Amino acid sequence: PVDHRSPAALFSDASCWCRKGTMGISRDSLHKRRATGGRKKHWRKKKKYEMGRQPASTKLSSNVAVRKVRVRGGNYKFRALRLDAGNFSWGTEAVTRKARILDVNYNASNNELVRTQTLVKNAIIQIDATPFKQWYATHYGMELGNKGKEEAPKIDDKKASSHVKRKLKQRLQTRKLDAHMAEQFQTGRLFACISSRPGQSGRCDGYVLEGKELEFYLKKMQKKKSAGKA
C-alpha cells in the first residue's frame, strides 16, 4: 500500500520512532531515584554535556590501535583500543622506563576484566623487568635477578675511572631493595599498577608496586588463586 502523506509528515513519524526506539548513553542523575526512594519527574530533555560514549575496553595486544575522538569544545580524546606497552615509574629509585605489558593479573572492580585482559585505571598488571634491571646495573653496578647467587658489584676495573668507582661505592651504601621486588627480578616480571586512563588519554602508564601496597596486592592475588582452586 502507498502512503499518500506529505514527506514532512513521514519524516516526523520516523524521527519520533528513532527517539523512542534508541536510548543514548547518558551520565545524568535525572533517571535515578531520590535518597528517600521517590522517583524524579522528567521536567527537561537530556543535555549534550550529560552525554556518555561506549566504553573503550582497551585490550592487551601487540596490534596497537589508538583512535582520535572529537569531544565537546573542539577538544580531542585518544581512545586506546589495543596497547602493549607504557611508561612505568619506580618510586623509591625515582626512575621511569618504557616497559612491555605482559599480563593483567588483578582488578578490584571486576574479575571479568582480568579474564578478558582489559587495561583500565588501577588494574594490577605484570611488566617486563629488563629496562629496570639494565638501569640498576648502570646506576649501582649490580646485576639483579641472578638465581641462587648473591648480588655482587659488577664494575669493570679497566673501563671504570676512580671517580665512577667512588660514586658507585657511595650509592651502594644507601641502596635498599624490597625482598618481594628482589624475588620478582628473578622471574623477570614486575607487578605494576596503571595510573593513566587508556580509554581517555590513549596511554597505559603507571608505577611499579612496592612496599606495603605490593604486599597487599600479593595477598589479594593469593587469596583469589586459593579460592579458585577450592
N, C-alpha and C positions, 0 to 999 in steps of 0.2 A: 504494500500500500504506500502511496505517495503522500508525504506530509506537505500540506499546502500553506503552512505558516510562514511568516517572513523570516529571513535569515537572522534578524536581531532576536526574535523570539526563540529560535532554535539555539542560538549562541547562549542566551541567558539560561535556558534549561540545562545546557551542557555544563556551564560554569557552576551552577547550583549543584549538579551531580558530583562534579570534581571536588567541591568544597566539602560535601557530605561524605564522599567515599574515601578521601585520603586524609590521614591525620599527620600533621607535621610534628617534628620533634621539638618540643618546647621546654624551656628552662624556667618557666614561671611558677608561681605558687598559688595561682588562682584556682587551679583544679584540685588543690588539696583541701582537706578539712581544717577547720579551726582547732585550736588547742582544746576547746571544750567538746569537740566532736561534731559540731554543726557544719553543714555544707555552706560553701560560699556561693553567692549569686554571680552569674556571668553578666557583669554590668558593662564589659567592654570586650573588644576583639583582641586577638594576640598582637603583640608588638614585634617589630623587626629585631629589637635588641634582646628579646627573650628567645630568639631562635637557637636551636641546637642542631648539630650535624651528626651524621653516622660516626660511631667510634672508629678510630684508625686501626685498632687491634694489630699493632706493629709486631711482626713475626721475626724470629731469629732465622736469617737466611743469608747465604753468600751472594744471592742475586739482589743486590741493594736497589731499593726504589724509594725515592722521595718525591712527593708531589707538591706543587705550589698552589695554595688556595687563597683567592682574594677574599678578604673579610671586610667587615664594617669599617668605614673611614678610609677605604682605599689601601689599607694595610695588607700584609701577606703573612700567612702562617705556612709552615712547612710540615706537611703530613707524611711522616715516615711510614711506609708500608712494610718494608723489609730492611733490616740492618744486621750487621755482623761485627761492628767494632765501635769503640768510643774512647773518649779521654777519661782516664781514671786517676784520682789523686791519692797519694799515700800520705795521710795527715801528719803523722808523727815525724816523718822524714821531709815533709814539705816538698814533695816532688810529684809531678804529673807526667804520665806517659800514655800514649795511644796503645790500646791493647785489644786483642781479639776476644769477642764474647764466645764462650764455649757452650754454656748450658744455662737454663733457667731452673733454679733449684727450689725456690720457696716464694710464696706470695701470701701475705696475711689475709688478703681480702677474698681470694677465691683459688681453690686448688685446680680449677679448670684452666686457669691462665698458665699454670705450670705445665700441665699436660699438653697444651697447645703451643708451648714455647712463646708466649706473648710477652713482649717487653713493655712494661709500664713503670711509672714512677714508684719508687720504694720496693720494687721486685728485687729479690736476692738472687744474684747470678754468679757464675764462675767465669773468670777471665784468665787469659794466658799470663803466666808469671814471668816469662822470658824478658820483657822490657825492663821490669823492675830488678831482676837478677843481674842484668847487664849494668844497670846504673849502680847497683850495690857494689859490684866488683870494681868499678872505676872509682867510686866515692870512698869506699873503705878498704879496697884492695883485698876483699874476701869473697870467696866463692860460696854461694848459698845452694842448698839442696843436694849436697853430696851425701848419699845414704850410707850410714854406718861409719862415717868419718867425722872427726872433729873439725869444725871450721878453723882454718888456719890462714893467716895473712898471705896473700899471693902478690908479692912485689918483685918485679924483675930488677935485680941489682944492676944489671948492665944498662938498662934503659932509664930507670928512675934516678932523678937527681937527689941530692941530700935534702933539698928544700921539700920535695914531694914526699920523701920518706918521713920527714919530721911532721909534715901536715897529716899524713895518714896515721902516724903513731898517735897524734893528738886526737884525731877523730875516733880512734879505737877506744880511747879512754872513756868517752861519753856515749859509746854505742850501746843501744838496748834493742833487743829483738824479742817480740812476744813468742812464747813457746808454741802457741797454736799456729802462728804465722810461719815459724820455722818448719813445722810439720807440712804445711801447705806448700812451701817452696820445694820440698822433696817430691811432692806429687806433680809440681809444675803448674798448679792451678790455685788461684786465689779467690776467695769469696769477696764479692763487692755488692754495693747497693746502688741502684740507679737513682740519681737525684734530679735529672732533667725530665722533661715530658716529651717523649719521642713523637707523639701524635700532634704536638703543638710547635715544637722547635725543630723537628727533623733530626735531632741528635740524641744519642744514647750515652750520656756522660754520667759519672758517678764517683764514688770513693771506695777505697779498699776497707773492708771491715777489720777492726782490730779491738783489742781490749775487752771491756765488758759487753759491748754490742756484739762482737763476734761470738763470745761465749753464749749470749742469749739466743742468737740465731742457730748456733750449733745444737743447743738443747732442743729448740723447736723442731729442727730437721730430724734429729734423732728420735724424738717423740713421734713424729709423723711416720717415720720409717718403721718403728716398732709397732705402731697401730696398724699399719698396712699389712705387716706380716701376720698379726693376730687375726 
